[in-house]
Amino acid sequence: MVGATMGVAILGSVFAFFHEPPLGFIAAMLYGGVAQLLGSMAAWRYLKRA
């Protein structure tokens, strides 16, 4: 859930930072997706093995 939460937060903040809709949407999707991937990799890395 860390990756999804951070991804959505970054997606919204990047979209608000760029005031142009096409550029803001592309940048937001890029950075939000990267944040989600990094969060999922961190969760996978620190997952307790049974």
C-alpha positions in Angstrom: 0.0 0.0 0.0 3.0 2.3 0.4 3.6 2.4 -3.3 0.0 3.2 -4.2 -0.3 5.9 -1.5 2.9 7.6 -2.4 2.2 7.2 -6.1 -1.2 8.9 -5.9 0.2 11.7 -3.6 3.0 12.4 -6.1 0.7 12.1 -9.0 -1.6 14.9 -7.6 1.2 17.1 -6.5 3.1 16.9 -9.8 -0.1 17.6 -11.7 -0.8 20.6 -9.5 2.8 21.9 -9.9 2.6 22.0 -13.7 -0.2 24.3 -14.6 -0.5 23.0 -18.2 -2.8 20.0 -18.5 -1.0 18.0 -21.2 2.5 18.4 -19.7 1.2 18.1 -16.1 -0.6 14.9 -16.9 2.3 13.2 -18.6 4.7 14.2 -15.8 2.3 13.2 -13.1 1.7 9.7 -14.6 5.5 9.2 -15.1 6.5 10.2 -11.5 3.4 8.6 -9.9 4.1 5.3 -11.7 7.8 5.4 -10.7 6.8 6.0 -7.1 4.4 3.1 -7.2 7.1 0.8 -8.7 9.7 1.8 -6.1 7.2 1.3 -3.3 6.3 -2.1 -4.5 10.0 -3.1 -4.8 10.7 -1.8 -1.3 7.8 -3.8 0.1 8.9 -6.9 -1.8 12.5 -6.5 -0.5 11.5 -6.1 3.2 8.7 -8.8 3.0 9.2 -11.3 5.8 9.7 -14.8 4.5 7.6 -17.5 6.2 
